[in-house]
Structure formats: C-alpha cells, structure tokens
C-alpha cells in the first residue's frame, strides 16, 4: 500500500506565517517549529508537517514555507524542488557517507547555490489495481531527492544530476563544466537468461548447468 507520509529526522526550522494564515500582511514573519514528517503525493511538491512552539501541528507546508533562519526568500518553490513527487510509496534514508557534506546545487537559473546534505527521499513503485502508475523505477526516469539546507536559509530537494559534492579526502579532481555522463536506460535483470539451470534436486549447495 502507498505510504504517502513518512517521519523525517526532526528538523528545527522557521515557518513563514503567510502560509499558515493566508494573509500576505504576514510576509516576512516567522514562527519557530520542528519539521517531523514529509508527505509525497504524485503531482505535488513534497509537503511537510511541522510542530509549532504554541502546540499547533501544521501540515501540507511546501518546501519554500520552511527556512533555516530569517532571510529574504530568494528562489521560487519550483527552483528548490525541480520535480514533483514521483510516487506515494517512498522512504527516507540518510546516506551515511554523505552525511553533513557540503554540496552545491545548480539552480534553474544556471547559478550554483551551496548547502549541506541532510537526507534523501527515495521513491518506489506505486501500485493501483495491480499496476504501477508511477515512473519511480523506470531507469531513465528515476530520480533521488536529496534534501539540502542551503546557505541562504532555504531548503531544497534536488536530484543527482544537479549536484556537485565536496568531500576533501575523496573528491580530488575538478568538476567538469558539463559531465559527459548519460542517463541510465538499462534494466539489469539477473534472471532474464535461459542459458543455465540449477540441478534438479533439493541440495542446498546446488550445481549449475550451462
């Protein structure tokens, strides 16, 4: 069954008040909170649930409603998250080797914005009536969504091909102006071959016949 929502590592943040009051007069005002979950709905950006200091739990907050600190908003939400959520079935994973690394994001305007990696949204197939209605596992369409705290106080969710990572003990070569890598379009199915069989027995350590 689709999950729709998952817990995230608790994230202290500020919430722009106009997103909670519907009043443009509250622009530039913030309330402190802790983001506790994220919702993944196909056709929508990621939506966050935040516990405020006054005890209110506000949900369905888009990524540009959250800030790390008070700062004039710089990027529209569709720059901060390039692609809608691929599936209602997803997981939250912190990639240990990348934890806390500096990373640069190539924004829609072509400029680089620097930040720190926090965690990743990883989408899976979304089955409805027995059919996968998502593109989450198609090799040429699949994208991870890396959650990044930008230095300007905004948060971003970006795929691999928009990022440049900084790890001083491993990343020692210059980043190319435009990498020559291409999108993976192959599916690697280990069992899609008929040139071998296992022996016809109940042996645990079976032999193979080619």
URNOR-V61899 format. One record per residue. N is the residue number from 1. SS is DSSP state (h for helix, s for strand, l for the rest). OMEGA is omega as a letter, one per 30 degrees, with the letter a starting at -180 (none if undefined). Layout:
n=N ss=SS omega=OMEGA
n=N ss=SS omega=OMEGA
This chain:
n=1 ss=l omega=l
n=2 ss=l omega=a
n=3 ss=l omega=l
n=4 ss=l omega=a
n=5 ss=s omega=l
n=6 ss=s omega=l
n=7 ss=s omega=l
n=8 ss=s omega=l
n=9 ss=s omega=a
n=10 ss=s omega=a
n=11 ss=s omega=l
n=12 ss=s omega=a
n=13 ss=s omega=l
n=14 ss=s omega=l
n=15 ss=s omega=l
n=16 ss=s omega=a
n=17 ss=l omega=a
n=18 ss=h omega=l
n=19 ss=h omega=a
n=20 ss=h omega=a
n=21 ss=h omega=a
n=22 ss=l omega=a
n=23 ss=l omega=a
n=24 ss=h omega=l
n=25 ss=h omega=a
n=26 ss=h omega=l
n=27 ss=l omega=a
n=28 ss=l omega=l
n=29 ss=l omega=a
n=30 ss=s omega=l
n=31 ss=s omega=l
n=32 ss=s omega=l
n=33 ss=s omega=l
n=34 ss=s omega=l
n=35 ss=s omega=a
n=36 ss=s omega=a
n=37 ss=s omega=l
n=38 ss=s omega=a
n=39 ss=s omega=a
n=40 ss=l omega=a
n=41 ss=l omega=l
n=42 ss=s omega=a
n=43 ss=l omega=a
n=44 ss=l omega=l
n=45 ss=l omega=l
n=46 ss=l omega=a
n=47 ss=s omega=a
n=48 ss=s omega=l
n=49 ss=s omega=a
n=50 ss=s omega=l
n=51 ss=s omega=a
n=52 ss=s omega=a
n=53 ss=l omega=a
n=54 ss=l omega=l
n=55 ss=l omega=l
n=56 ss=l omega=l
n=57 ss=s omega=a
n=58 ss=s omega=a
n=59 ss=s omega=l
n=60 ss=s omega=l
n=61 ss=s omega=a
n=62 ss=s omega=a
n=63 ss=h omega=a
n=64 ss=h omega=l
n=65 ss=h omega=a
n=66 ss=s omega=l
n=67 ss=s omega=l
n=68 ss=l omega=l
n=69 ss=l omega=a
n=70 ss=l omega=a
n=71 ss=l omega=l
n=72 ss=l omega=a
n=73 ss=l omega=a
n=74 ss=l omega=a
n=75 ss=l omega=l
n=76 ss=l omega=a
n=77 ss=h omega=a
n=78 ss=h omega=l
n=79 ss=h omega=a
n=80 ss=h omega=l
n=81 ss=s omega=a
n=82 ss=l omega=a
n=83 ss=l omega=l
n=84 ss=l omega=l
n=85 ss=s omega=a
n=86 ss=l omega=a
n=87 ss=l omega=l
n=88 ss=l omega=l
n=89 ss=l omega=a
n=90 ss=s omega=l
n=91 ss=s omega=l
n=92 ss=s omega=a
n=93 ss=s omega=l
n=94 ss=l omega=a
n=95 ss=l omega=a
n=96 ss=h omega=a
n=97 ss=h omega=a
n=98 ss=h omega=a
n=99 ss=l omega=l
n=100 ss=l omega=a
n=101 ss=l omega=l
n=102 ss=s omega=a
n=103 ss=s omega=l
n=104 ss=s omega=a
n=105 ss=s omega=l
n=106 ss=s omega=a
n=107 ss=l omega=a
n=108 ss=l omega=a
n=109 ss=l omega=l
n=110 ss=l omega=l
n=111 ss=l omega=l
n=112 ss=s omega=l
n=113 ss=s omega=a
n=114 ss=s omega=l
n=115 ss=s omega=a
n=116 ss=s omega=l
n=117 ss=s omega=l
n=118 ss=s omega=a
n=119 ss=s omega=a
n=120 ss=s omega=l
n=121 ss=s omega=a
n=122 ss=s omega=a
n=123 ss=s omega=l
n=124 ss=l omega=a
n=125 ss=l omega=a
n=126 ss=l omega=a
n=127 ss=s omega=l
n=128 ss=s omega=a
n=129 ss=l omega=l
n=130 ss=l omega=a
n=131 ss=s omega=l
n=132 ss=s omega=a
n=133 ss=l omega=a
n=134 ss=l omega=l
n=135 ss=l omega=a
n=136 ss=l omega=a
n=137 ss=l omega=l
n=138 ss=l omega=a
n=139 ss=l omega=a
n=140 ss=l omega=a
n=141 ss=l omega=a
n=142 ss=l omega=l
n=143 ss=l omega=l
n=144 ss=l omega=l
n=145 ss=s omega=a
n=146 ss=s omega=a
n=147 ss=s omega=a
n=148 ss=s omega=l
n=149 ss=s omega=a
n=150 ss=s omega=a
n=151 ss=l omega=a
n=152 ss=l omega=l
n=153 ss=l omega=l
n=154 ss=s omega=l
n=155 ss=s omega=a
n=156 ss=s omega=l
n=157 ss=s omega=a
n=158 ss=s omega=l
n=159 ss=l omega=a
n=160 ss=h omega=a
n=161 ss=h omega=l
n=162 ss=h omega=a
n=163 ss=s omega=l
n=164 ss=s omega=a
n=165 ss=s omega=a
n=166 ss=s omega=l
n=167 ss=l omega=a
n=168 ss=l omega=a
n=169 ss=l omega=a
n=170 ss=l omega=a
n=171 ss=l omega=a
n=172 ss=l omega=a
n=173 ss=l omega=a
n=174 ss=l omega=l
n=175 ss=l omega=a
n=176 ss=l omega=l
n=177 ss=l omega=l
n=178 ss=l omega=a
n=179 ss=l omega=a
n=180 ss=l omega=a
n=181 ss=l omega=l
n=182 ss=l omega=l
n=183 ss=l omega=l
n=184 ss=l omega=l
n=185 ss=l omega=a
n=186 ss=l omega=l
n=187 ss=l omega=a
n=188 ss=l omega=a
n=189 ss=l omega=a
n=190 ss=l omega=a
n=191 ss=l omega=a
n=192 ss=l omega=a
n=193 ss=l omega=a
n=194 ss=l omega=a
n=195 ss=l omega=l
n=196 ss=l omega=l
n=197 ss=s omega=l
n=198 ss=s omega=l
n=199 ss=l omega=a
n=200 ss=l omega=a
n=201 ss=l omega=l
n=202 ss=l omega=a
n=203 ss=l omega=l
n=204 ss=l omega=l
n=205 ss=l omega=a
n=206 ss=l omega=l
n=207 ss=l omega=l
n=208 ss=s omega=l
n=209 ss=s omega=a
n=210 ss=l omega=none
